[in-house]
Amino acid sequence: MTIVENLDKVRGQIPSYVRLIAVTKKKSVTVIKEAYNYGIRDFAESRIQEALLKQEQLQDYPDICWHFIGHVQTNKAKKVLENFHWIHSVDSLKLAEYLDKLASKTSIFPHVCLQVKLLPDPNKYGWEVIELWQDLSNLESLKHLKIEGLMTILPLGLSKAECLDTFEKAKELAAKITEKSSLQLKELSMGMSNDYLLAVEKGATMIRLGTIIFGERE
């Protein structure tokens, strides 16, 4: 199937309010343009150097909204801040405070999601739930980050029931934090190529899709 056919299929499966973010890691600018011509405006990268090269080649496409979904290293944080509209992978208080400090020296107010780890997973970054509650008052005090939602990535090998349960927990956590703090967590960035329909069923507002649109990474 072509990229257009893949996008048609996904679009037909999800509500119009769900933001389809095309993950273009290791994909060419030609492929990005094809998705853009279809109507996609949200693109995600996880490696800053690769992203900057693509952004340079896509300067004639100013309405692209760039999302950073990889782990943000401290020495790359400034570049991420300056070149992405959304940062989904704010995964610790230390990083949030550092980004806030960097943003205070600019006119940038980045949209961010807090990355949470709802199940044990040594391969993923993110707050465990108890840690997030402990850090909440500090997060509320940050003046330059627009903290708008939660992001989660499920561990591999879960059953359908376990996936649904974990996505439901993310939705409940966002609702509780919104109720008990000054943060308004309206966005749920969850769901990838193998589980996005389950995520949408449980309230995802953003899904991050690569393989199902573009095929396997080379």
MIDOTI-235934 format. One record per residue (C-alpha): residue number from 1; residue in three letters; z, y, x. Coordinates in steps of 0.2 Angstrom, whole numbers, plus 2048, in hexadecimal, padded with zeros to 3 digits. Last residue first. Layout:
// residues N
<dodo num="NUM" residuo="ALA" z="Z" y="Y" x="X"/>
...
END
This chain:
// residues 218
<dodo num="218" residuo="GLU" z="822" y="805" x="84D"/>
<dodo num="217" residuo="ARG" z="82D" y="808" x="83E"/>
<dodo num="216" residuo="GLU" z="82A" y="7FE" x="82F"/>
<dodo num="215" residuo="GLY" z="820" y="805" x="821"/>
<dodo num="214" residuo="PHE" z="81E" y="818" x="81C"/>
<dodo num="213" residuo="ILE" z="825" y="819" x="80B"/>
<dodo num="212" residuo="ILE" z="831" y="809" x="809"/>
<dodo num="211" residuo="THR" z="835" y="80B" x="81C"/>
<dodo num="210" residuo="GLY" z="83B" y="81D" x="81B"/>
<dodo num="209" residuo="LEU" z="846" y="822" x="80C"/>
<dodo num="208" residuo="ARG" z="855" y="82C" x="80C"/>
<dodo num="207" residuo="ILE" z="85B" y="82E" x="7FA"/>
<dodo num="206" residuo="MET" z="864" y="83E" x="7F3"/>
<dodo num="205" residuo="THR" z="86C" y="841" x="7E3"/>
<dodo num="204" residuo="ALA" z="874" y="82F" x="7E2"/>
<dodo num="203" residuo="GLY" z="87D" y="82C" x="7D2"/>
<dodo num="202" residuo="LYS" z="881" y="819" x="7D2"/>
<dodo num="201" residuo="GLU" z="870" y="813" x="7CB"/>
<dodo num="200" residuo="VAL" z="868" y="81E" x="7D8"/>
<dodo num="199" residuo="ALA" z="872" y="815" x="7E6"/>
<dodo num="198" residuo="LEU" z="86D" y="804" x="7DE"/>
<dodo num="197" residuo="LEU" z="85A" y="80A" x="7DE"/>
<dodo num="196" residuo="TYR" z="85C" y="810" x="7F0"/>
<dodo num="195" residuo="ASP" z="862" y="7FF" x="7F7"/>
<dodo num="194" residuo="ASN" z="855" y="7F9" x="804"/>
<dodo num="193" residuo="SER" z="84C" y="809" x="807"/>
<dodo num="192" residuo="MET" z="85B" y="814" x="809"/>
<dodo num="191" residuo="GLY" z="869" y="819" x="7FC"/>
<dodo num="190" residuo="MET" z="876" y="826" x="7FE"/>
<dodo num="189" residuo="SER" z="877" y="839" x="7FF"/>
<dodo num="188" residuo="LEU" z="882" y="83E" x="7F1"/>
<dodo num="187" residuo="GLU" z="882" y="850" x="7ED"/>
<dodo num="186" residuo="LYS" z="88D" y="85A" x="7E1"/>
<dodo num="185" residuo="LEU" z="89C" y="85A" x="7ED"/>
<dodo num="184" residuo="GLN" z="8A4" y="86B" x="7E8"/>
<dodo num="183" residuo="LEU" z="8B2" y="86E" x="7F5"/>
<dodo num="182" residuo="SER" z="8C1" y="878" x="7EF"/>
<dodo num="181" residuo="SER" z="8CC" y="868" x="7EE"/>
<dodo num="180" residuo="LYS" z="8D3" y="85C" x="7E1"/>
<dodo num="179" residuo="GLU" z="8C5" y="85A" x="7D5"/>
<dodo num="178" residuo="THR" z="8B6" y="85C" x="7E1"/>
<dodo num="177" residuo="ILE" z="8BF" y="84F" x="7EC"/>
<dodo num="176" residuo="LYS" z="8C2" y="843" x="7DD"/>
<dodo num="175" residuo="ALA" z="8AF" y="845" x="7D8"/>
<dodo num="174" residuo="ALA" z="8A9" y="841" x="7EA"/>
<dodo num="173" residuo="LEU" z="8B4" y="832" x="7EB"/>
<dodo num="172" residuo="GLU" z="8AF" y="82B" x="7DB"/>
<dodo num="171" residuo="LYS" z="89C" y="82D" x="7E0"/>
<dodo num="170" residuo="ALA" z="89F" y="825" x="7F0"/>
<dodo num="169" residuo="LYS" z="8A9" y="817" x="7E8"/>
<dodo num="168" residuo="GLU" z="89B" y="813" x="7DC"/>
<dodo num="167" residuo="PHE" z="88F" y="812" x="7EB"/>
<dodo num="166" residuo="THR" z="89B" y="805" x="7F2"/>
<dodo num="165" residuo="ASP" z="89C" y="7FB" x="7E2"/>
<dodo num="164" residuo="LEU" z="889" y="7FB" x="7E0"/>
<dodo num="163" residuo="CYS" z="886" y="7F5" x="7F1"/>
<dodo num="162" residuo="GLU" z="894" y="7E7" x="7EF"/>
<dodo num="161" residuo="ALA" z="88C" y="7E1" x="7DF"/>
<dodo num="160" residuo="LYS" z="87A" y="7E1" x="7E7"/>
<dodo num="159" residuo="SER" z="882" y="7D6" x="7F6"/>
<dodo num="158" residuo="LEU" z="885" y="7DF" x="806"/>
<dodo num="157" residuo="GLY" z="87C" y="7D9" x="816"/>
<dodo num="156" residuo="LEU" z="87B" y="7E9" x="820"/>
<dodo num="155" residuo="PRO" z="889" y="7F6" x="81F"/>
<dodo num="154" residuo="LEU" z="885" y="804" x="812"/>
<dodo num="153" residuo="ILE" z="881" y="816" x="818"/>
<dodo num="152" residuo="THR" z="88A" y="824" x="810"/>
<dodo num="151" residuo="MET" z="888" y="837" x="80D"/>
<dodo num="150" residuo="LEU" z="894" y="842" x="803"/>
<dodo num="149" residuo="GLY" z="890" y="853" x="7FC"/>
<dodo num="148" residuo="GLU" z="88F" y="866" x="7FD"/>
<dodo num="147" residuo="ILE" z="898" y="86C" x="80C"/>
<dodo num="146" residuo="LYS" z="890" y="87D" x="80E"/>
<dodo num="145" residuo="LEU" z="896" y="880" x="820"/>
<dodo num="144" residuo="HIS" z="89A" y="891" x="826"/>
<dodo num="143" residuo="LYS" z="8AC" y="894" x="81F"/>
<dodo num="142" residuo="LEU" z="8B5" y="885" x="824"/>
<dodo num="141" residuo="SER" z="8C6" y="885" x="81C"/>
<dodo num="140" residuo="GLU" z="8C2" y="877" x="80F"/>
<dodo num="139" residuo="LEU" z="8BF" y="86B" x="81E"/>
<dodo num="138" residuo="ASN" z="8D0" y="86E" x="825"/>
<dodo num="137" residuo="SER" z="8D8" y="86B" x="814"/>
<dodo num="136" residuo="LEU" z="8CD" y="85B" x="812"/>
<dodo num="135" residuo="ASP" z="8D2" y="853" x="823"/>
<dodo num="134" residuo="GLN" z="8DF" y="847" x="81C"/>
<dodo num="133" residuo="TRP" z="8D4" y="842" x="80D"/>
<dodo num="132" residuo="LEU" z="8C6" y="83F" x="819"/>
<dodo num="131" residuo="GLU" z="8D1" y="834" x="824"/>
<dodo num="130" residuo="ILE" z="8D6" y="829" x="815"/>
<dodo num="129" residuo="VAL" z="8C4" y="827" x="810"/>
<dodo num="128" residuo="GLU" z="8BE" y="821" x="821"/>
<dodo num="127" residuo="TRP" z="8B3" y="82F" x="828"/>
<dodo num="126" residuo="GLY" z="8A3" y="82C" x="82F"/>
<dodo num="125" residuo="TYR" z="899" y="823" x="83D"/>
<dodo num="124" residuo="LYS" z="891" y="812" x="83B"/>
<dodo num="123" residuo="ASN" z="88E" y="803" x="846"/>
<dodo num="122" residuo="PRO" z="8A1" y="7FD" x="845"/>
<dodo num="121" residuo="ASP" z="8A0" y="7FC" x="832"/>
<dodo num="120" residuo="PRO" z="8AF" y="7FA" x="827"/>
<dodo num="119" residuo="LEU" z="8AB" y="7FF" x="815"/>
<dodo num="118" residuo="LEU" z="8AB" y="811" x="80E"/>
<dodo num="117" residuo="LYS" z="8A5" y="81A" x="81D"/>
<dodo num="116" residuo="VAL" z="8A3" y="82C" x="818"/>
<dodo num="115" residuo="GLN" z="896" y="839" x="81F"/>
<dodo num="114" residuo="LEU" z="89A" y="84A" x="819"/>
<dodo num="113" residuo="CYS" z="88B" y="853" x="812"/>
<dodo num="112" residuo="VAL" z="885" y="863" x="819"/>
<dodo num="111" residuo="HIS" z="87B" y="873" x="814"/>
<dodo num="110" residuo="PRO" z="87B" y="87E" x="823"/>
<dodo num="109" residuo="PHE" z="880" y="891" x="822"/>
<dodo num="108" residuo="ILE" z="876" y="899" x="82F"/>
<dodo num="107" residuo="SER" z="878" y="8AB" x="833"/>
<dodo num="106" residuo="THR" z="87E" y="8A7" x="845"/>
<dodo num="105" residuo="LYS" z="88E" y="8A7" x="84F"/>
<dodo num="104" residuo="SER" z="898" y="8A0" x="840"/>
<dodo num="103" residuo="ALA" z="88C" y="892" x="840"/>
<dodo num="102" residuo="LEU" z="892" y="88C" x="851"/>
<dodo num="101" residuo="LYS" z="8A4" y="88C" x="84C"/>
<dodo num="100" residuo="ASP" z="8A0" y="883" x="83B"/>
<dodo num="99" residuo="LEU" z="896" y="876" x="845"/>
<dodo num="98" residuo="TYR" z="8A5" y="873" x="850"/>
<dodo num="97" residuo="GLU" z="8B1" y="872" x="842"/>
<dodo num="96" residuo="ALA" z="8A6" y="865" x="839"/>
<dodo num="95" residuo="LEU" z="8A4" y="85B" x="849"/>
<dodo num="94" residuo="LYS" z="8B6" y="85A" x="84C"/>
<dodo num="93" residuo="LEU" z="8BA" y="856" x="83A"/>
<dodo num="92" residuo="SER" z="8AE" y="847" x="83B"/>
<dodo num="91" residuo="ASP" z="89E" y="840" x="834"/>
<dodo num="90" residuo="VAL" z="893" y="84E" x="830"/>
<dodo num="89" residuo="SER" z="883" y="843" x="82E"/>
<dodo num="88" residuo="HIS" z="87A" y="84B" x="81F"/>
<dodo num="87" residuo="ILE" z="875" y="85B" x="828"/>
<dodo num="86" residuo="TRP" z="86A" y="865" x="81D"/>
<dodo num="85" residuo="HIS" z="85F" y="874" x="821"/>
<dodo num="84" residuo="PHE" z="85B" y="86E" x="833"/>
<dodo num="83" residuo="ASN" z="855" y="878" x="842"/>
<dodo num="82" residuo="GLU" z="863" y="883" x="847"/>
<dodo num="81" residuo="LEU" z="871" y="878" x="843"/>
<dodo num="80" residuo="VAL" z="869" y="869" x="84B"/>
<dodo num="79" residuo="LYS" z="865" y="873" x="85B"/>
<dodo num="78" residuo="LYS" z="877" y="879" x="85C"/>
<dodo num="77" residuo="ALA" z="87E" y="868" x="859"/>
<dodo num="76" residuo="LYS" z="874" y="85F" x="867"/>
<dodo num="75" residuo="ASN" z="882" y="860" x="874"/>
<dodo num="74" residuo="THR" z="88F" y="85B" x="867"/>
<dodo num="73" residuo="GLN" z="885" y="84C" x="862"/>
<dodo num="72" residuo="VAL" z="880" y="84B" x="850"/>
<dodo num="71" residuo="HIS" z="87E" y="839" x="84A"/>
<dodo num="70" residuo="GLY" z="86E" y="838" x="840"/>
<dodo num="69" residuo="ILE" z="869" y="83E" x="82F"/>
<dodo num="68" residuo="PHE" z="862" y="850" x="832"/>
<dodo num="67" residuo="HIS" z="859" y="857" x="823"/>
<dodo num="66" residuo="TRP" z="84A" y="863" x="824"/>
<dodo num="65" residuo="CYS" z="844" y="86C" x="815"/>
<dodo num="64" residuo="ILE" z="831" y="86F" x="817"/>
<dodo num="63" residuo="ASP" z="82C" y="87F" x="80F"/>
<dodo num="62" residuo="PRO" z="826" y="886" x="820"/>
<dodo num="61" residuo="TYR" z="817" y="87A" x="822"/>
<dodo num="60" residuo="ASP" z="80D" y="884" x="82F"/>
<dodo num="59" residuo="GLN" z="81A" y="881" x="83B"/>
<dodo num="58" residuo="LEU" z="817" y="86E" x="83A"/>
<dodo num="57" residuo="GLN" z="813" y="86A" x="84C"/>
<dodo num="56" residuo="GLU" z="823" y="873" x="852"/>
<dodo num="55" residuo="GLN" z="82D" y="86A" x="845"/>
<dodo num="54" residuo="LYS" z="826" y="859" x="84C"/>
<dodo num="53" residuo="LEU" z="82B" y="85D" x="85E"/>
<dodo num="52" residuo="LEU" z="83C" y="863" x="858"/>
<dodo num="51" residuo="ALA" z="83F" y="853" x="84E"/>
<dodo num="50" residuo="GLU" z="83C" y="847" x="85D"/>
<dodo num="49" residuo="GLN" z="848" y="851" x="867"/>
<dodo num="48" residuo="ILE" z="855" y="852" x="859"/>
<dodo num="47" residuo="ARG" z="856" y="83F" x="855"/>
<dodo num="46" residuo="SER" z="85B" y="83B" x="843"/>
<dodo num="45" residuo="GLU" z="84C" y="842" x="839"/>
<dodo num="44" residuo="ALA" z="84B" y="845" x="827"/>
<dodo num="43" residuo="PHE" z="83D" y="84D" x="81C"/>
<dodo num="42" residuo="ASP" z="83F" y="856" x="80B"/>
<dodo num="41" residuo="ARG" z="82F" y="85F" x="805"/>
<dodo num="40" residuo="ILE" z="826" y="850" x="7FD"/>
<dodo num="39" residuo="GLY" z="817" y="855" x="7F2"/>
<dodo num="38" residuo="TYR" z="809" y="848" x="7F6"/>
<dodo num="37" residuo="ASN" z="802" y="855" x="803"/>
<dodo num="36" residuo="TYR" z="813" y="854" x="80B"/>
<dodo num="35" residuo="ALA" z="813" y="841" x="80C"/>
<dodo num="34" residuo="GLU" z="802" y="842" x="815"/>
<dodo num="33" residuo="LYS" z="808" y="850" x="820"/>
<dodo num="32" residuo="ILE" z="817" y="846" x="826"/>
<dodo num="31" residuo="VAL" z="80B" y="837" x="82A"/>
<dodo num="30" residuo="THR" z="800" y="842" x="834"/>
<dodo num="29" residuo="VAL" z="810" y="849" x="83D"/>
<dodo num="28" residuo="SER" z="813" y="837" x="843"/>
<dodo num="27" residuo="LYS" z="822" y="82B" x="83F"/>
<dodo num="26" residuo="LYS" z="830" y="826" x="84B"/>
<dodo num="25" residuo="LYS" z="83D" y="82D" x="83F"/>
<dodo num="24" residuo="THR" z="834" y="834" x="830"/>
<dodo num="23" residuo="VAL" z="841" y="831" x="822"/>
<dodo num="22" residuo="ALA" z="83A" y="838" x="812"/>
<dodo num="21" residuo="ILE" z="847" y="840" x="807"/>
<dodo num="20" residuo="LEU" z="845" y="83D" x="7F5"/>
<dodo num="19" residuo="ARG" z="851" y="849" x="7EB"/>
<dodo num="18" residuo="VAL" z="856" y="840" x="7DB"/>
<dodo num="17" residuo="TYR" z="854" y="84D" x="7CC"/>
<dodo num="16" residuo="SER" z="844" y="845" x="7C7"/>
<dodo num="15" residuo="PRO" z="84C" y="834" x="7C3"/>
<dodo num="14" residuo="ILE" z="847" y="825" x="7CE"/>
<dodo num="13" residuo="GLN" z="83B" y="817" x="7CC"/>
<dodo num="12" residuo="GLY" z="82A" y="820" x="7C9"/>
<dodo num="11" residuo="ARG" z="82D" y="82A" x="7D8"/>
<dodo num="10" residuo="VAL" z="830" y="81B" x="7E3"/>
<dodo num="9" residuo="LYS" z="81F" y="813" x="7DD"/>
<dodo num="8" residuo="ASP" z="815" y="823" x="7DF"/>
<dodo num="7" residuo="LEU" z="81D" y="826" x="7F0"/>
<dodo num="6" residuo="ASN" z="817" y="814" x="7F5"/>
<dodo num="5" residuo="GLU" z="806" y="817" x="7EE"/>
<dodo num="4" residuo="VAL" z="804" y="827" x="7F8"/>
<dodo num="3" residuo="ILE" z="80A" y="81F" x="808"/>
<dodo num="2" residuo="THR" z="7FD" y="812" x="806"/>
<dodo num="1" residuo="MET" z="800" y="800" x="800"/>
END
